């Protein structure tokens, strides 16, 4: 019979349950008789995971009064020695199991799946995963991090809730399975620590300036002192350690101080993305400060682990442990990092991010570093963390994180959280005074962290709100705190009571911080008042502010070409704000948040080799707009590039907020499809379509969706002789008047061959609605708009071809559009909601892209084979929710035959739907190049 010794924190006698002991001694089974396996006791270093829930551990003190570190020799006759041990007055308990019971023969042979190790571990993983996911769904409406739901799931499965059921622990989580669960949890934690190390880059930390170091020092020092003081007070109440040396009593205070000072960077990064703070000063300072605090916490963890050995074997092992940690760190910096940098360079030259062999070599290196660190006396996660620090923050680092993330975070890491929950036992809370002391200390550390950040913010002249926001954000808890608590518990420097209380307080503080972040940190979208929100404006030469959204670098040339077609000049300048939209979709995206606010500054400070793929994309986009502005006539174009890191579900909030902050009159969005090599259209990202629709529904200004087929090729339209051939289709209504406003600017461009075609529905009598007055007003506004357009086009001397077409139905309208396209056009300007609803009735029923409107969807469809790009315009004030009502109102003008504009048809500016307010003149100083 094989006897597995449960790892104790001291050298323990052989352990076996009483029932198994008697059965084995009195009537051994055939498996026991056939096996002569030897068994040994295991000292406290044999396992780093500690005792399992529900097991009673007994210590046998050594003669010198200290806990023994020796391993007992193997014995020759297990049954005789077992009987002798059972008869001994100092006997303890031993767990026995069959080593061959790994896989079962099947339930049809009478086997119980939970008696075999592999089916049992699979069942436990399924139970833990399903429980934590159910808790996540239940807590999702509260907006709490997944960290809390995973701890809660483990707590429910642990001894405090389900563990109180009879025989639950023996059946679902028997002691023999805890070894495997803990090993798998630690294995996942090793690679998770590796990803944390990949996230940290020294240039990234210093990029936010010295303010981050001040915030880190203040927010970490006070909580650390609170934790260390509390640890010393708690040790003073322990009679067994009152007479210990000063060095022997250092480990627990350092562990507790590191716990209070830590900040969960991964949870914090997601909170910042959801709160739309990635591009703000608060978000950047908080991220850099969190990285510094995490580094301090990891250092404290290493020191505390090394000092732990001073209690048992003197100070020399602790010194050797610290030296081993320094050697591992030095080897990672001097040997591993240069090798990984060369690997990244070689991969770049070969045109790939990282190959399978190189990826395997790096991931194996993580295990080697963890093994060496554990052999050196620090901890396996320290080696993995330091190895992650050696990985350059570039394509290799991001690719490795993405490879490891899904399986580790989705499957293995919940085991670690669940094991932490399984170890929290409320029945172990026996001293209320000590528990209250820890609770008060935890709350005091959190409050002092906020107060410290407020003080530093005041010293730098920052608003009180910013200091409070940074302090609350830095109170975000997560994996690193649980790592420290678990190690302290497993090393027996923290009692089960302290562990339970601190785990509960960690989850409670995180739960309290989340709503506070929503109420205090998240900036309420103030109503930004600015006048020009449309392209059409009483002063046509006033500066036009355009927010050009870009997902990938291939979107930039088309947006730049569109700006060039609009003919910016010193007399009528255009301010272009390029917004790089980056999807936040996992731990790898945390690397992007750090550079969201100031990537332009970093582009000249660091080499391209150390940059991630998205950072390189931002650099290309910024350089493209900058080069266009520099090569254009002085004073005509002002360019600035920004970044927004957010999930696609809420990215429209970033776009609308940026448009309001920059006082934009036009937002240009790229279509969710791009031109493929064979000339067709393929989907770039399916979420972009819903994103564009969301922006249209809540935009603070005019929105245009650009369907690029070849607009950005070479920076000009492929219309021959460097010219642009543009066709504007006018049906009437507010959106179409914005189309004409854009055409008016294009008419000034001598390189543009512009055609404006107005459609009027014939054969209709009477008003299409009950309001004749509204129909007449809309018609007069359209007539006045076209008259103004013709006057300005003729005055500008550009090549403009204006024509009107009377059509009876949609078929004739489509035929006229095909005739225009046959003449060879490079760009179509159309409205999202044309006024002549009688011509487009029924077209929306088979529309594939409703955000383009009926005409735009027609031009983009496969049936309408054109190579021209399409710009679909929606005027400010026409939300998607009221599109049908607006279309009904604007359709009243399309009655009877076409009527040429008459002088009496000219309406004042108020009839255009835009109040005759004088536009605000913005200085150029706030537009950065």
Buried (B, 14 or more C-beta within 10 A) or exposed (E): BBBBBBBBBBBBBBBBBEEBBEBBBEEBEEEBEEBEEEBBBBBBBBBBBBBBBBBEBEBBEEEEEEBBBEEBEEBEEBBEBBBEBBEEEEBBBBBBBBEEBEEBEEEEEEBEBBBBBEBBBEBBBEBBBEBBBBBBEEBEEEEBBBBBBBBBBBBBBBBBBBBEEEEBBEEBBBBBBBBBBBBBBBBBBBBBBBBBBBBBBEEBBBBBEEBBBBBBBBBBBBBBBBBBBBBBEBBEEEEEBEEBEEEBBBBBBBBBBBBBBBBBBBBBBBBBBBBBBBBBBBBBBBBBBBBBBBBBBBBBBBBBBBBBBBBBEEEEBBBBBBEBBEEBBEBBEEEBBEEBBEBBBEBBEEEEBBEEEBBEBBBEBBBEBBBBBBEBBBBBBBBBBBBBBBBBBBBBBBBBBBBBBEEBBEBBBBBBBBBBBBBBBBEBBEBEEBBEBBBEBBBBBBBBBBBBBBBBBEEBEBEEBBBBBBBBBBBBBBBBBBBBBBBBBBBBBBBBBBBBBBBBBBBBBBBBBBEBBEEBBBBEEEEEEBBBBBBBBBEBEBBBBBBBBBBBBBBBBBBBBBBBBBBBBEEBBBBBBBBBBBBBBBBBBBBBBBBBBBBBEBBEEBEEEBBBEBBBBBBBBBBBBBEBBEEBEEEBBBBBBBBBBBBBEBBBBBBBBBBBBBBBBBBBBBBBBBBEEEEEBEEBBEBBBBBBBBBBBBBBBBBBBBBBBBBBBEBBBBBEEEBBBBBBBBBBBBBBBBBBBBBBBBBBBEBBBBBBBBBBBBEBEEBBEEBEEBBBBBBBBBBBBBBBBBEBBEEBEBBBEBEBBBBEEBEBBBEBBEEBBEEBBBBBBBBBBBBBBBBBBEBBEEBEBBBBBBBBBBBBBEEBEBEBBBBBBBBBBBBBEBBEEBBBBBBBBBBBEEEEBEEEBEBEBEBBBBEEEEBEEBEEEEBEB
